[in-house]
Amino acid sequence: MKKDLSILLYEKEKILNSILQYQISNYNSYEVFVMENHESFQEIMINKSFDICILNLNNFSNDIKNFINILRHKNKNINIIAYHEPFYQTKIGNAVKLILLEKPFKLMTLLNYLDNINNSETLHNSNKYLMDNIIYSPSKKTISNLATNHTEHLTEKENNLLIYLYNKKNEKILKKDLLIKIWGFSEKINTHTLETHIYRLKQKLNKIDKNLSLSLKSKNGLYYLK
């Protein structure tokens, strides 16, 4: 069962703030707290922790790093989704992990990211048996063979792919659906990103057990976990 996500939304523009709050709240009954300035941020952070923060990078000048450090001090595992204008030059650096969206973006892209985070959080509290002797740990991003004591470590994207495929096991999934759910890409984008990640994930699964793999029907572009 999916958890009820607690979301902090920081957007100074009141109309956009209201639209996002309404759409997100009604999409999956998520709990959304909104703020329009730094003062309300300081106030709400005193008594509340969050799973996700959605913010407009254009709201900041040079204090974005400090803002995120304060945010993560109370919410160590918070997921941050940030959007910005095409001309915005971020000075955050690689040390701060964000999901970045460039405006204009489709609302469904943002909602898909929320779904992806929720699917990931749902599995984090328990290990999953892919086979009798194969344990998948989403929180540790590992797959282990108990019989051989062999463990493979997954990247963030490989982990997200496997979580999604596990939730949809025995279902055949279109390439475009995986791109949208994992990367937020529109179906019109031509990319080999998915094939690269699928190939690497298949190699790791195969090292764990030759009977554990991802299957691809190239004729129809359908993926499923076998």
C-alpha positions, -999 to +999 in steps of 0.1 A: +000+000+000+013+034-009+021+059+018+005+093+021+032+117+010+037+150+029+047+177+003+062+212+009+055+236-020+075+268-023+063+291-051+061+329-047+037+334-076+003+330-060-016+318-091+009+291-099+011+282-062-026+277-060-028+257-093+000+233-082-015+229-047-049+220-061-037+196-088-012+177-066-037+175-037-065+161-059-042+138-079-035+113-052-048+129-020-013+140-011-009+164+018+005+197+005+018+226+026+024+258+007+046+288+014+052+320-005+082+335+013+112+326+035+093+337+067+066+311+062+093+286+055+110+292+088+076+289+106+065+257+090+098+240+094+097+242+132+070+216+137+067+197+105+089+173+084+083+164+048+088+136+023+091+160-008+098+196-014+088+212-047+103+247-053+110+273-079+147+280-082+139+314-095+127+323-060+163+324-048+193+346-055+224+333-038+209+316-008+196+284-024+224+262-009+216+276+026+179+270+021+184+234+011+209+228+040+183+240+065+156+219+048+177+187+049+188+193+085+153+184+097+144+162+067+175+142+060+159+119+033+137+145+017+133+144-021+136+178-037+120+186-071+131+220-084+120+238-116+134+269-133+134+291-163+154+279-194+179+308-189+184+301-152+220+292-143+220+270-112+249+275-088+240+246-066+267+222-077+268+184-077+268+181-039+231+189-037+209+162-052+178+176-070+153+165-096+155+194-120+127+204-144+130+232-169+100+254-175+076+251-192+070+215-181+040+193-183+020+189-151+019+151-157+057+150-157+057+164-121+030+140-110+049+111-125+079+121-104+057+121-073+044+086-082+079+073-088+091+086-053+060+072-037+066+038-053+101+038-041+092+048-006+066+021-004+092-006-008+119+009+014+108-007+046+109-043+035+130-066+014+115-084-015+122-120-026+126-121-064+131-159-061+135-183-032+171-174-026+172-139-042+166-108-020+161-074-034+166-045-010+154-012-025+166+009+005+201-005+001+199-006-037+212-042-037+202-077-050+217-106-032+219-144-038+217-161-005+230-194-020+262-179-034+266-149-011+269-127-042+256-091-041+251-066-069+248-028-062+223-008-083+225+028-094+196+052-085+180+048-119+185+010-120+169+008-086+140+030-097+136+008-128+135-024-108+111-010-083+087+000-111+091-033-129+086-052-096+054-034-090+043-042-125+056-078-125+040-101-151+027-070-169+042-060-203+053-023-202+058+000-231+092+018-235+074+052-236+057+045-202+091+037-186+106+068-200+078+090-186+077+072-152+114+071-145+128+101-164+097+122-170+104+123-208+076+128-233+070+099-257+082+121-286+118+121-273+141+097-291+167+084-267+188+053-260+190+061-223+164+034-214+182+007-235+215+015-218+200+012-183+180-019-191+212-036-205+232-028-174+204-039-151+200-072-171+238-078-167+236-074-130+205-096-126+222-123-147+252-123-125+229-129-095+211-158-112+208-168-148+171-174-144+165-139-131+164-113-159+145-087-178+129-097-211+124-075-241+102-082-271+119-060-296+091-062-321+066-044-299+091-027-275+076-044-244+095-049-212+087-072-183+104-087-152+109-125-156 
